[in-house]
Structures are given as C-alpha cells and as structure tokens.
Amino acid sequence: MSYSSHDVPGYPVENIEQARRGRYLHDECSDDCDAKRYYTALVPQLEHRSGLRGRNIWTGQR
C-alpha cells in the first residue's frame, strides 16, 4: 500500500531529486494541497541553487 501525506514535510528538503519526486506525487492534487504548493515552489529554487555551484577546485571543472 502506498501512502502519501498531503502535509508539508516536517524537515527541510534539500535534495533536488526528493523535491522532484514530491512534486510528481502531488502533481494531480487540488490546489489546496499543502504538499503540492510546497514542492511546486521548492523545485525551481533548488534547480536555481544547483546552477550556482562554482568551479570544483580539485578537478578544475565546473
């Protein structure tokens, strides 16, 4: 049995893959679903943050 809570997680989600999965799971929920609003707002923030990484000092790559 699969259970998906419609509440916002009790911890900050910092992993982009977890955030995308949460958004996918709540994609078809109504607009009053707290989790849907949370993940819909979070994913773009994490995607933007992941693009801000600088140069890797150990390999010289970006």
C-alpha positions in Angstrom: 0.0 0.0 0.0 1.3 3.4 -0.9 0.6 6.3 1.4 1.3 9.9 0.5 0.7 12.6 3.1 -0.6 15.9 1.8 1.1 17.8 4.6 4.4 19.7 4.2 7.4 17.6 5.4 8.5 18.3 8.9 12.1 18.7 7.7 13.6 20.9 5.0 14.0 19.1 1.7 17.4 20.0 0.2 17.7 17.2 -2.3 16.5 18.1 -5.8 15.5 14.5 -6.6 13.4 14.2 -3.5 11.8 17.5 -4.3 11.0 16.5 -7.9 9.6 13.2 -6.6 7.4 15.0 -4.1 6.2 17.4 -6.9 5.4 14.4 -9.1 3.5 12.6 -6.4 1.3 15.6 -5.8 1.0 16.8 -9.4 -2.6 15.8 -9.7 -3.7 17.0 -6.3 -6.0 20.0 -5.9 -4.5 23.5 -5.4 -5.3 23.4 -1.7 -2.9 20.6 -1.1 -0.1 21.9 1.1 2.5 19.5 -0.2 1.7 20.4 -3.8 2.2 24.1 -3.1 5.4 23.4 -1.1 7.1 21.2 -3.8 5.9 23.4 -6.7 7.7 26.4 -5.1 10.7 24.4 -3.9 11.8 22.7 -7.1 12.6 25.9 -9.0 14.5 27.2 -6.0 16.7 24.1 -5.8 17.2 24.0 -9.6 18.4 27.6 -9.4 20.7 26.9 -6.5 22.2 23.8 -8.2 23.2 26.0 -11.1 25.1 28.4 -8.8 27.8 25.9 -8.0 31.2 27.3 -8.9 34.4 25.6 -10.1 35.5 22.4 -8.5 38.9 23.2 -7.0 40.0 19.6 -7.1 39.3 18.9 -10.8 39.2 22.4 -12.2 35.8 21.6 -13.7 32.5 23.4 -13.3 
